[in-house]
Amino acid sequence: MAARTELDGQPSEFVDAVAQLRDAALRPEVLCEPLPAPRRIAPYAYAQSGDVQTSGGDEIGTGRLVLLHDPAGNDAWQGTFRLVTFARADVDAEMASDPVLPQVGWSWLVEALSSKGASYVAPSGSVTTVRTEGFGGMEEDGSTAQLEIRASWTPLFGPGAGLAAHAQAWSELLCTVAGLPPLAPGVLTLPRRGHDGRPRR
């Protein structure tokens, strides 16, 4: 399946929305690349991946962001656009056993959207924790655990309130799930970069 990166002939509002996502200034630890977009969920779709990397180049988290658009509107969405996200990272095995972790994980998404001033309606999602215990020949591997957040929401945007805030909130969520602290006040985000280190537009 080929990636939907050619926007010619698509609705101008969708083209503009995709441009806002692609041009958003994200956290510098997040490296993005376009992905093949789902074709059966909505008439128009765009997708991108996001990998969280340390300064040493180690990948400590991953995710994706999908923009769906149905010009006719969708009752479940309460709008014509929908954002769908996925975020996953390894966590401490003991942390994964904490029964409040799913609620905390969901609060990270809500707080990220709020901190960037991203308005939305109809949020939906799930938070999953998986703990793996090694036995026998794998006993030396010990315990491992992952936290996974899947969510969708309908962005409210227009003049003065674009999708860039939603993309920035997504990158903040990826970094939080990966265990990185918030950026210090006054620290500027960098232009978009792909896996080759070059700016993305």
C-alpha positions in Angstrom: 0.0 0.0 0.0 1.5 3.3 -1.1 1.8 6.2 1.3 -0.7 9.0 0.7 1.6 11.9 0.4 0.3 13.4 -2.9 -2.4 15.9 -2.0 -3.3 17.2 -5.5 -7.1 17.0 -6.1 -8.0 16.6 -2.5 -10.2 19.1 -0.6 -8.4 22.3 0.2 -9.4 22.1 3.9 -7.7 18.7 4.1 -4.6 19.9 2.3 -4.3 22.8 4.7 -4.9 20.6 7.8 -2.1 18.2 6.6 0.2 21.1 6.1 -0.4 22.3 9.6 0.5 18.9 11.0 3.6 18.5 8.9 4.9 22.0 9.7 4.2 21.9 13.4 7.3 22.5 15.6 7.5 19.4 17.8 9.7 18.3 20.7 13.3 18.0 19.4 13.4 14.4 20.7 10.6 13.3 18.3 11.6 12.2 14.8 8.8 12.0 12.2 8.2 10.2 8.9 5.1 9.9 6.8 3.3 6.5 6.9 0.8 4.8 4.7 -2.6 6.2 5.7 -5.7 4.0 6.3 -8.0 4.0 3.3 -11.2 2.5 4.6 -11.9 4.6 7.7 -12.5 8.0 5.9 -12.5 9.4 2.4 -9.2 11.2 3.1 -6.4 10.4 5.6 -2.9 11.3 6.4 -0.5 9.5 8.8 2.9 10.0 10.3 5.1 8.1 12.8 7.0 9.6 15.7 10.0 8.0 17.4 11.4 9.4 20.6 15.1 9.3 20.7 17.7 10.2 23.3 20.7 12.4 22.5 22.7 9.2 22.0 20.3 7.9 19.4 18.5 5.3 21.5 14.8 4.9 20.7 12.8 5.0 23.9 9.3 5.5 22.6 7.2 5.3 19.5 3.8 6.3 18.2 1.8 7.5 15.3 -0.7 10.3 14.5 -3.5 9.9 11.9 -5.7 12.6 10.5 -9.0 11.5 9.1 -11.4 13.7 7.1 -14.9 13.1 5.9 -16.4 16.3 4.2 -19.9 14.9 4.8 -19.3 14.8 8.5 -19.5 11.9 10.9 -22.0 11.8 13.8 -19.7 9.8 16.0 -16.9 12.3 15.5 -19.2 15.4 15.9 -17.3 17.0 13.0 -15.5 16.4 9.7 -12.0 15.8 11.1 -10.7 13.2 13.5 -7.3 12.7 15.0 -6.2 9.2 16.1 -3.0 8.6 18.1 -1.0 5.7 19.4 1.9 6.0 21.9 4.0 3.2 23.4 7.1 2.9 25.6 8.8 0.6 28.0 8.1 1.3 31.7 9.3 -0.1 35.0 7.8 -3.5 35.7 6.7 -2.4 39.2 5.2 0.8 37.8 3.1 -1.3 35.4 1.5 -3.1 38.4 0.2 0.1 39.8 -3.6 0.1 39.3 -3.8 3.8 38.8 -1.3 3.8 35.9 -4.0 3.7 33.2 -5.7 6.8 34.7 -2.4 8.5 34.9 -1.6 7.6 31.2 -4.9 9.1 30.1 -4.3 12.2 32.1 -1.0 12.7 30.2 -3.0 13.0 27.0 -5.5 15.4 28.5 -2.8 17.6 30.1 -0.8 17.7 26.9 -3.7 18.9 24.8 -4.6 21.5 27.5 -1.0 22.7 27.8 -0.9 23.5 24.1 -4.3 25.1 24.0 -5.7 22.4 21.7 -9.5 22.4 21.7 -11.4 19.2 21.0 -14.6 17.2 21.5 -15.6 13.6 21.7 -12.4 12.1 23.1 -12.2 8.3 23.2 -9.4 5.8 23.9 -7.8 3.2 26.0 -4.7 2.7 28.1 -3.0 -0.7 28.3 -0.2 -2.0 30.4 1.5 -5.3 29.6 4.0 -7.0 32.0 6.1 -9.9 30.8 7.8 -12.3 33.2 10.7 -14.6 32.0 10.9 -18.3 33.0 13.2 -21.2 32.4 15.8 -20.2 29.8 14.4 -16.7 29.8 14.4 -16.2 33.5 17.5 -14.1 33.4 15.7 -11.6 31.2 13.7 -10.6 34.3 10.5 -8.6 34.1 9.6 -6.1 31.3 6.6 -3.9 30.9 5.1 -1.6 28.3 2.5 1.2 28.5 0.3 1.8 25.4 -2.1 4.6 24.8 -4.6 4.6 22.0 -6.9 7.6 21.6 -8.9 9.7 19.2 -10.6 13.1 19.4 -12.2 15.6 17.1 -10.1 18.8 16.8 -11.7 22.2 16.9 -9.7 24.5 14.8 -10.0 27.5 12.6 -8.4 31.0 12.2 -6.0 31.4 15.1 -6.5 27.9 16.3 -4.8 25.4 14.0 -3.9 21.7 14.1 -0.3 22.5 15.0 -1.3 22.6 18.7 -2.6 19.1 18.4 0.6 17.9 16.8 2.6 19.5 19.5 0.4 17.9 22.2 1.0 14.5 20.5 4.7 15.0 20.6 4.5 16.0 24.3 2.5 12.8 25.0 5.1 10.6 23.3 7.9 12.1 25.4 5.9 11.8 28.6 5.1 8.2 28.0 8.8 7.6 27.2 9.7 9.1 30.6 11.2 12.5 29.5 10.5 15.5 31.6 8.6 18.6 30.2 10.8 21.1 28.3 12.0 23.8 30.6 10.3 27.2 30.3 12.0 29.2 27.5 13.4 26.2 25.6 12.4 26.5 22.0 11.2 23.5 19.9 13.2 22.8 16.7 12.0 22.5 13.1 10.6 19.1 12.1 13.2 16.4 11.4 13.0 13.0 9.8 15.1 10.0 10.6 17.8 11.3 8.3 18.2 14.4 10.6 17.0 16.8 7.8 14.3 19.4 8.4 10.8 18.3 7.3 8.3 20.6 5.8 
